[in-house]
Amino acid sequence: MMQTLTVGLGERSYPIFIGSGLLGRAELLQHALPRRRAAIVTNTTVAPLYLEKLRQTLQAISVDSVPIILPDGEKYKDSATLNLIYDALLSNRCERSTPMIALGGGVIGDMTGYAAATYLRGVPFIQIPTTLLAQVDSSVGGKTGINHPLGKNMIGAFYQPQLVLADTDTLNTLPDNELAAGIAEVIKYGLIRDLPFFEWLERNMDKLLARDTEALQYAIARSCRNKAEVVAADERESGERALLNLGHTFGHAIESGMGYGNWLHGDGVAAGTAMAADLSQRLGWIGGQDVARIRSLFERTRLPVAAPDLGAEKYLELMGLDKKVEGGKIRFVLLKAIGRAVVYGDVPETLLRQTLEETTRG
């Protein structure tokens, strides 16, 4: 049974469709495809699985498509690969009225959105996320961009899609480690603002790992509802939206420090969240039982709770390039309790160094 949520942004509000078999439902896409042409951006992994299915769906409503197939991987989320999108759009004479469709995971969604925001100064785009991480997080909210060698997602734009179509059937072809990486972002919502959801995850994690359709759809919808509420209240991350970055300051440092693609984003978020929980305990905000409970849920998901030992100085250098740095201070998303997060920029360096030294492994 399909569920429909709405990201409430006034005239720019848009629906999120969640359910099974949605990739074949042309009527869900039709209102966002006013012209007879669209560009589909995907990658070498997803294209053999779902590109032809989507093209057939578009043909059913008389929409021709221009496929743009990129190499797969976080290491290709850069300006060189972005130019491949522009090259294809220009050589196929795509116009301002030609929508772009992102068919893939978070890398494809972020790059397609940024290309859409900047090509001809803005063309419409649609998100069709095919990974759990993208379905519960990166496809919703309009954050788009690419990586830079010095920092992850440092170049980008806020640019909202016309709609998000999350077909849960695409998760059937998702490798187990990528499913787990998506669950890391699901756990995040429970930790930052939804204690009952965290408790539901503790009871139902085995079902999620077994790909139970009903459990997955519930987790996706609950996650998207949380994110939609936050985005509607704070679209450009001037306040509450920053809480969605729990674990990301540490996690992005891990991804950058290890080389893009060597750690999955969700793995970095899991280890980074364990570090944030440790730091929260050192500040006296949560107890050891809370930290153990958080670590246990990640461990059940077979996600890492120990970060790589890059050295404290390297971590500090990389975190100093984080987007949340303000006035020269690194701002962390930390936990006052399970289900209640805060942004905090006055962490004593001695405590931070203790966390960096005691939550990492060689």
Secondary structure, DSSP 4 states (H G I P E B T S, - for coil): --EEEEE--GGG-EEEEEETTGGG-HHHHHTT--SSEEEEEEETTTIIIIIHHHHHHHHTTT-EEEEEEEPPSGGG-SHHHHHHHHHHHHHTT--TT--EEEEESHHHHHHHHHHHHHGGG---EEEEE-SHHIIIIITSS-EEEEEETTEEEEEEEE---S-EEEEGGGGGGS-HHHHHHHHHHHHHHHHHH-HHHHHHHHHHHHHHHTT-HHHHHHHHHHHHHHHHHHHHH-TTSSSGGGGGGTTHHHHHHHHHHH-TTSS-HHHHHHHHHHHHHHHHHHTTSS-HHHHHHHHHHHHHTT---SEE---HHHHHHHHTTSTT-BTTBPPEEEEEETTEEEEE----HHHHHHHHHHSEE-
